[in-house]
């Protein structure tokens, strides 16, 4: 396997991955990795992302563009010469790894929160085990100024890399609100659409929450300031410092979804199993 440049065809500038790390990567992508495999592969994926590289399979030899071990690509990546479920080419094994993680950790859910934006898109990842929340990672995807289509592609690619790095099982996205500038609202909506498309492309269930719901879940007040959200996110997740505003909003989105899951579970556990349901009908103008 190799590290290859994102803006190339992958035929030149290849950096070989050691056989030991390659074996760990295959185990990790196919859901059979150990904790040591997980740490090594997260480090590799982080290094690749920071250096604008893709991880590529070497199954087709040195003369052809290589298949990518990522859910997204900048060129038409060929199919793996053996099997996507063995090598993980083009992210085929990511879904299998996520299913394996869900089977092995039924009570713990890894949630990816997204705060979409055309200049900066924030992301935050937490693990939720019932009411217990633990911080996994967070950061931002910075989008360079320019024409809209490449900026949307940057969001799509960036979120695909975050998914490959952290392996979330569910996703939560902030709902766009209508502001005084319709053009800004339209552009933000397109950024949000690119983010949701990346999540859906990775087979993640996507949940949506308003800014007021996020603030209510984290601060307890729907009109809280960004500084208050930052401070409460830091306290709830026991972070050593304040996260950036975009990362804090994304983490708040993940926390909101985690809290919604806990409340839903509690509601189900307290529901009376024999409580009769009302027959359908119309009363006072409402369908029930």
Backbone torsions as a table, in degrees:
resi	resn	phi	psi	omega
1	UNK	NA	156.6	-177.1
2	UNK	-133.7	162.2	161.3
3	UNK	-99.0	128.9	-178.5
4	UNK	-129.0	151.5	-178.6
5	UNK	-65.9	141.7	-178.7
6	UNK	-67.0	-32.6	-175.8
7	UNK	-97.2	25.0	178.2
8	UNK	-125.8	175.7	175.2
9	UNK	-84.1	-4.1	-179.6
10	UNK	85.9	1.1	-178.0
11	UNK	-87.3	-17.4	179.8
12	UNK	-128.0	164.3	176.5
13	UNK	65.6	30.7	-178.2
14	UNK	-79.5	140.4	174.7
15	UNK	-115.4	117.7	-175.0
16	UNK	-70.2	142.3	174.0
17	UNK	-98.3	135.7	-176.8
18	UNK	-60.8	154.7	179.8
19	UNK	-60.3	-37.5	-179.7
20	UNK	-64.5	-45.7	179.6
21	UNK	-70.3	-34.4	177.0
22	UNK	-60.4	-45.0	179.2
23	UNK	-62.8	-40.2	178.6
24	UNK	-65.5	-38.5	-179.0
25	UNK	-65.2	-42.3	178.5
26	UNK	-62.6	-45.1	179.0
27	UNK	-61.8	-41.0	-177.5
28	UNK	-66.9	-46.1	-179.3
29	UNK	-64.0	-30.8	-176.7
30	UNK	-97.3	11.4	173.7
31	UNK	78.1	17.7	-178.8
32	UNK	-115.1	11.8	-174.5
33	UNK	-80.2	154.6	175.7
34	UNK	-87.3	178.9	177.3
35	UNK	-64.2	-36.6	177.3
36	UNK	-65.2	-40.1	175.7
37	UNK	-60.0	-43.4	-178.7
38	UNK	-60.1	-47.4	-178.5
39	UNK	-63.7	-43.2	-179.1
40	UNK	-63.9	-41.0	-175.9
41	UNK	-75.8	-36.1	175.0
42	UNK	-62.5	-39.9	177.2
43	UNK	-63.3	-41.7	179.4
44	UNK	-64.9	-46.4	-179.4
45	UNK	-63.2	-39.6	178.4
46	UNK	-63.4	-44.0	178.5
47	UNK	-62.0	-43.0	179.3
48	UNK	-61.5	-44.6	-178.6
49	UNK	-64.4	-42.6	-178.8
50	UNK	-66.0	-28.4	-178.1
51	UNK	-103.1	15.1	176.3
52	UNK	57.3	49.3	179.8
53	UNK	-120.1	154.7	167.0
54	UNK	-104.6	154.3	169.5
55	UNK	-93.2	126.4	-174.0
56	UNK	-124.2	148.7	178.1
57	UNK	-84.5	145.1	-178.9
58	UNK	-99.3	17.7	-170.9
59	UNK	-68.9	-20.7	-177.3
60	UNK	-96.2	2.0	179.5
61	UNK	87.9	-178.6	-171.5
62	UNK	-84.4	-14.8	-172.0
63	UNK	-92.3	-11.8	-175.6
64	UNK	-116.7	153.4	174.3
65	UNK	-59.0	134.8	-173.2
66	UNK	-83.9	150.8	170.4
67	UNK	-68.1	145.4	-177.2
68	UNK	-97.1	144.9	174.5
69	UNK	-97.6	53.4	-179.3
70	UNK	-145.6	152.6	-178.2
71	UNK	-71.8	-17.1	-177.7
72	UNK	-134.0	158.5	179.0
73	UNK	-152.9	162.4	178.8
74	UNK	-96.4	-8.2	174.9
75	UNK	-134.1	170.8	-179.2
76	UNK	-74.7	98.8	-176.2
77	UNK	-78.2	131.9	179.1
78	UNK	-72.8	166.9	177.1
79	UNK	-73.9	154.7	178.3
80	UNK	-66.8	144.1	-177.6
81	UNK	-71.4	-20.3	179.6
82	UNK	-107.3	-84.1	179.7
83	UNK	-156.4	132.7	178.3
84	UNK	-59.6	-30.3	-179.4
85	UNK	-75.8	-14.4	176.2
86	UNK	-90.8	-43.6	-175.8
87	UNK	-100.9	-20.3	-177.8
88	UNK	81.8	15.3	-176.2
89	UNK	-57.7	137.2	180.0
90	UNK	57.3	28.2	174.6
91	UNK	76.3	14.1	-177.9
92	UNK	-61.9	-30.7	-177.4
93	UNK	-90.4	-7.3	-178.8
94	UNK	-62.8	-41.8	178.3
95	UNK	-63.9	-39.4	178.0
96	UNK	-64.0	-41.1	178.5
97	UNK	-64.4	-39.4	178.5
98	UNK	-65.1	-39.8	177.6
99	UNK	-63.9	-40.2	178.5
100	UNK	-64.3	-39.3	179.1
101	UNK	-65.2	-40.0	178.9
102	UNK	-64.6	-38.3	-179.1
103	UNK	-68.4	-36.3	-176.6
104	UNK	-84.8	-19.3	-178.8
105	UNK	-129.8	67.3	-173.3
106	UNK	-65.1	-27.1	-176.1
107	UNK	-92.0	-14.0	-177.2
108	UNK	-110.1	134.3	-178.6
109	UNK	-123.9	131.9	176.0
110	UNK	-95.8	123.1	-173.1
111	UNK	-116.9	131.9	175.2
112	UNK	-105.1	119.8	175.5
113	UNK	-100.0	140.7	-178.4
114	UNK	-126.8	129.6	171.9
115	UNK	-111.1	94.6	-171.6
116	UNK	-71.8	146.0	176.0
117	UNK	-163.6	152.7	-178.1
118	UNK	-82.9	-19.6	175.7
119	UNK	-101.7	-42.1	178.4
120	UNK	-139.4	125.9	174.0
121	UNK	-111.5	121.1	-179.3
122	UNK	-90.5	149.2	173.7
123	UNK	-136.6	148.6	178.0
124	UNK	-147.4	137.3	-176.8
125	UNK	-123.5	129.4	176.7
126	UNK	-132.8	159.0	169.1
127	UNK	-105.0	130.4	178.7
128	UNK	-115.2	118.9	176.8
129	UNK	-119.5	87.4	-171.2
130	UNK	65.1	-130.3	179.3
131	UNK	-80.9	-7.7	-177.8
132	UNK	-85.6	126.5	-179.6
133	UNK	-116.3	139.9	176.3
134	UNK	-135.1	141.6	-177.9
135	UNK	-77.3	135.9	176.9
136	UNK	-112.0	-49.5	-179.9
137	UNK	-178.2	162.9	177.5
138	UNK	-161.0	168.6	179.1
139	UNK	169.0	-164.7	-179.6
140	UNK	-136.3	153.0	171.7
141	UNK	-107.8	114.5	-177.9
142	UNK	-92.4	131.0	-175.4
143	UNK	-111.5	121.8	180.0
144	UNK	-69.0	150.3	177.1
145	UNK	-66.2	151.3	179.6
146	UNK	152.5	-165.4	179.3
147	UNK	-60.0	152.6	-175.0
148	UNK	-63.6	-47.3	-174.9
149	UNK	-55.6	-47.0	178.2
150	UNK	-63.7	-31.0	178.7
151	UNK	-67.8	-40.0	176.9
152	UNK	-66.0	-36.7	178.1
153	UNK	-64.1	-37.4	177.7
154	UNK	-61.8	-41.2	177.9
155	UNK	-64.2	-46.9	-179.4
156	UNK	-59.8	-48.9	-179.1
157	UNK	-63.8	-45.1	-177.0
158	UNK	-61.2	-43.4	179.5
159	UNK	-68.3	-35.5	175.3
160	UNK	-59.9	-38.6	178.5
161	UNK	-69.5	-38.7	177.7
162	UNK	-62.1	-41.8	178.4
163	UNK	-62.7	-43.9	179.5
164	UNK	-63.6	-34.4	-177.5
165	UNK	-75.4	-43.8	-170.4
166	UNK	-103.7	-16.5	177.8
167	UNK	59.2	51.2	179.4
168	UNK	-69.0	159.6	178.8
169	UNK	-107.2	-22.3	177.4
170	UNK	-141.7	160.8	-179.0
171	UNK	-134.9	148.3	177.1
172	UNK	-132.8	135.5	-175.8
173	UNK	-129.6	140.2	177.9
174	UNK	-74.3	138.2	178.9
175	UNK	-80.1	136.5	179.2
176	UNK	-72.8	136.0	176.4
177	UNK	-103.5	156.7	-180.0
178	UNK	-83.7	118.5	178.4
179	UNK	-106.6	-171.1	-173.4
180	UNK	-69.7	-21.0	-178.0
181	UNK	-106.7	103.8	-178.4
182	UNK	-59.0	-34.9	179.9
183	UNK	-63.8	-42.0	178.3
184	UNK	-64.3	-39.9	178.3
185	UNK	-63.3	-41.7	179.7
186	UNK	-63.6	-44.3	-179.5
187	UNK	-65.7	-41.9	178.5
188	UNK	-64.1	-37.0	177.5
189	UNK	-63.2	-35.3	178.0
190	UNK	-70.6	-36.7	175.5
191	UNK	-63.4	-41.3	178.2
192	UNK	-64.5	-38.1	178.3
193	UNK	-63.6	-39.8	177.8
194	UNK	-63.9	-39.7	179.4
195	UNK	-64.8	-46.6	-178.9
196	UNK	-64.9	-38.4	178.3
197	UNK	-60.5	-41.6	178.2
198	UNK	-63.0	-39.4	179.5
199	UNK	-67.1	-45.2	-179.7
200	UNK	-66.5	-36.0	178.9
201	UNK	-62.7	-25.3	177.6
202	UNK	-94.4	12.7	176.9
203	UNK	63.8	32.4	177.4
204	UNK	-94.7	135.4	171.4
205	UNK	-69.1	133.1	-174.8
206	UNK	-112.0	131.4	178.2
207	UNK	-121.0	148.7	-172.3
208	UNK	-125.5	140.0	-178.4
209	UNK	-140.3	147.3	178.0
210	UNK	-79.7	163.2	177.8
211	UNK	-60.8	-36.3	179.1
212	UNK	-65.6	-39.3	177.8
213	UNK	-64.9	-39.4	178.7
214	UNK	-62.3	-47.4	-178.5
215	UNK	-65.6	-38.1	177.8
216	UNK	-63.2	-40.5	-177.8
217	UNK	-69.0	-34.3	-174.1
218	UNK	-95.6	-45.9	-174.4
219	UNK	-99.3	-27.0	-175.3
220	UNK	91.3	6.8	-178.6
221	UNK	-143.5	121.5	-172.7
222	UNK	-68.6	-12.6	179.5
223	UNK	-115.5	30.0	179.7
224	UNK	-64.9	155.0	178.5
225	UNK	-82.3	165.5	177.9
226	UNK	-62.4	-36.6	178.9
227	UNK	-63.1	-39.1	177.9
228	UNK	-65.9	-39.7	177.5
229	UNK	-62.9	-44.8	178.6
230	UNK	-57.8	-46.8	-176.7
231	UNK	-64.4	-42.0	-178.1
232	UNK	-72.2	-36.2	175.8
233	UNK	-62.4	-43.9	177.8
234	UNK	-59.2	-42.6	-178.3
235	UNK	-70.7	-44.3	-176.4
236	UNK	-65.4	-36.0	-177.1
237	UNK	-100.5	3.0	177.3
238	UNK	55.4	50.6	-179.7
239	UNK	-83.1	148.2	-179.3
240	UNK	-71.3	-20.7	179.3
241	UNK	-148.9	173.3	179.4
242	UNK	-71.8	130.8	172.9
243	UNK	-73.5	160.1	175.0
244	UNK	-63.1	162.5	-176.5
245	UNK	-61.5	-39.4	-178.9
246	UNK	-70.0	-42.2	177.7
247	UNK	-66.8	-38.1	179.1
248	UNK	-63.4	-42.0	178.2
249	UNK	-63.6	-39.1	178.6
250	UNK	-66.9	-42.8	176.9
251	UNK	-63.8	-38.2	177.0
252	UNK	-62.2	-36.5	177.9
253	UNK	-64.1	-43.0	177.6
254	UNK	-65.3	-41.1	178.6
255	UNK	-63.3	-42.1	178.8
256	UNK	-58.7	-43.9	179.3
257	UNK	-67.0	-39.1	177.8
258	UNK	-61.6	-43.9	178.8
259	UNK	-64.9	-37.2	178.3
260	UNK	-63.6	-37.4	178.1
261	UNK	-66.8	-40.1	178.3
262	UNK	-64.5	-45.0	-179.5
263	UNK	-64.1	-38.7	178.4
264	UNK	-63.6	-42.3	179.4
265	UNK	-64.8	-40.0	178.9
266	UNK	-65.8	-39.6	178.7
267	UNK	-62.6	-40.9	178.7
268	UNK	-66.0	-38.3	-177.7
269	UNK	-71.3	-26.4	-179.6
270	UNK	-95.3	-3.8	-179.9
271	UNK	-69.3	140.0	178.6
272	UNK	-76.8	122.2	-174.0
273	UNK	-65.5	-22.7	-176.9
274	UNK	-109.1	10.2	-178.6
275	UNK	-63.6	125.3	-178.7
276	UNK	-70.3	144.9	175.6
277	UNK	-94.7	142.0	178.6
278	UNK	-71.7	145.7	176.8
279	UNK	-69.4	151.2	179.4
280	UNK	-65.4	153.0	179.3
281	UNK	171.6	-173.4	-179.7
282	UNK	-123.6	129.7	178.9
283	UNK	-141.3	127.8	-179.5
284	UNK	53.3	39.5	175.0
285	UNK	79.5	4.6	-179.1
286	UNK	-115.6	142.5	176.8
287	UNK	-86.0	134.3	177.9
288	UNK	-139.5	NA	NA
